[in-house]
């Protein structure tokens, strides 16, 4: 039995486009699958239209070859369907792949699809837009807005750290947070992050208890200000220690955030319009993902 597939590829993220195409075609042929349909993203369309065209053409597996932004663009086409998404990470952060133990090697990635490991994971919805990794408001939005694209292409994710340094002393924002319609939580924070998964670049477990398939979203309220406080917070997080006066977490299915002034907001590294509000809901089991057999059982340590 053969399965029809399609590849949505971001050419700006792949140095040898033809080599990548040959590798994917060859591995699918080895597995007895027919040649996939191919779609390249463009500056005007980062993958939304291409993914929709692939699903409309009958693809049962959608390979996404790019970074988290390309995955983000493909989500609307596959969310809530039985079309399996297979991530072939080629971007800067690749946070979804890293959190779920998905391989960097393209051949190993294709084998996740052909060998049949599947796992349903949740998605988040922020102001009507689906995401797979995290949504944020405040410092992380400013960091993404100020990251130079040329530096990002040259240095990778450390380019974000350079932008982050410029904002470590920014004035905190006053926020009100309501989880699942409960009591209002009032805090002064630098950043607030809502995560479907918990690890940042460099393996930092910002939300160590976050699981991608628990029908819950985890929230980090980060209150550090200045380099010294931030360094202390990073060390504490790396060591798995709690710093309740600098950092606290919440969990729920619907997160409503209101700030005292408009803030940069982002989902999976894609900027949203500045606003005083961010509402995030969970979509349980909305995405069918190609994973290893260990990952299919949710055993991420074995999958990594």
Rosetta blueprint (number, residue, H / E / L):
1 X L
2 X L
3 X L
4 X L
5 X E
6 X E
7 X E
8 X E
9 X E
10 X L
11 X H
12 X H
13 X H
14 X L
15 X L
16 X L
17 X H
18 X H
19 X H
20 X H
21 X H
22 X H
23 X H
24 X H
25 X H
26 X H
27 X H
28 X H
29 X H
30 X H
31 X L
32 X L
33 X L
34 X L
35 X L
36 X L
37 X E
38 X E
39 X E
40 X E
41 X L
42 X L
43 X L
44 X L
45 X L
46 X L
47 X L
48 X H
49 X H
50 X H
51 X H
52 X H
53 X H
54 X H
55 X H
56 X H
57 X L
58 X L
59 X L
60 X L
61 X E
62 X E
63 X E
64 X E
65 X E
66 X E
67 X L
68 X H
69 X H
70 X H
71 X H
72 X H
73 X H
74 X H
75 X H
76 X H
77 X H
78 X H
79 X L
80 X L
81 X L
82 X L
83 X L
84 X E
85 X E
86 X E
87 X E
88 X E
89 X E
90 X L
91 X L
92 X L
93 X L
94 X L
95 X H
96 X H
97 X H
98 X H
99 X H
100 X L
101 X L
102 X L
103 X L
104 X L
105 X L
106 X H
107 X H
108 X H
109 X H
110 X H
111 X H
112 X H
113 X H
114 X H
115 X L
116 X L
117 X L
118 X E
119 X E
120 X E
121 X E
122 X E
123 X E
124 X E
125 X E
126 X E
127 X L
128 X L
129 X E
130 X E
131 X E
132 X L
133 X L
134 X E
135 X E
136 X E
137 X E
138 X E
139 X H
140 X H
141 X H
142 X H
143 X H
144 X H
145 X H
146 X H
147 X L
148 X L
149 X H
150 X H
151 X H
152 X H
153 X H
154 X H
155 X H
156 X L
157 X L
158 X H
159 X H
160 X H
161 X H
162 X H
163 X H
164 X H
165 X H
166 X L
167 X L
168 X L
169 X L
170 X L
171 X L
172 X L
173 X E
174 X E
175 X E
176 X E
177 X E
178 X E
179 X E
180 X L
181 X L
182 X L
183 X L
184 X E
185 X E
186 X E
187 X E
188 X E
189 X E
190 X L
191 X E
192 X E
193 X E
194 X E
195 X E
196 X L
197 X L
198 X L
199 X E
200 X L
201 X H
202 X H
203 X H
204 X L
205 X E
206 X L
207 X L
208 X L
209 X L
210 X L
211 X L
212 X L
213 X L
214 X L
215 X L
216 X L
217 X E
218 X E
219 X E
220 X E
221 X E
222 X E
223 X L
224 X L
225 X L
226 X L
227 X H
228 X H
229 X H
230 X H
231 X H
232 X H
233 X H
234 X H
235 X H
236 X H
237 X H
238 X H
239 X L
240 X L
241 X L
242 X L
243 X L
244 X L
245 X L
246 X L
247 X E
248 X E
249 X E
250 X E
251 X E
252 X E
253 X L
254 X E
255 X E
256 X E
257 X E
258 X E
259 X E
260 X E
261 X E
262 X E
263 X E
264 X E
265 X E
266 X E
267 X E
268 X L
269 X L
270 X E
271 X E
272 X E
273 X E
274 X E
275 X E
276 X E
277 X E
278 X E
279 X E
280 X E
281 X E
282 X E
283 X E
284 X E
285 X E
286 X E
287 X E
288 X E
289 X E
290 X E
291 X L
292 X L
293 X H
294 X H
295 X H
296 X H
297 X L
298 X L
299 X L
300 X H
301 X H
302 X H
303 X H
304 X L
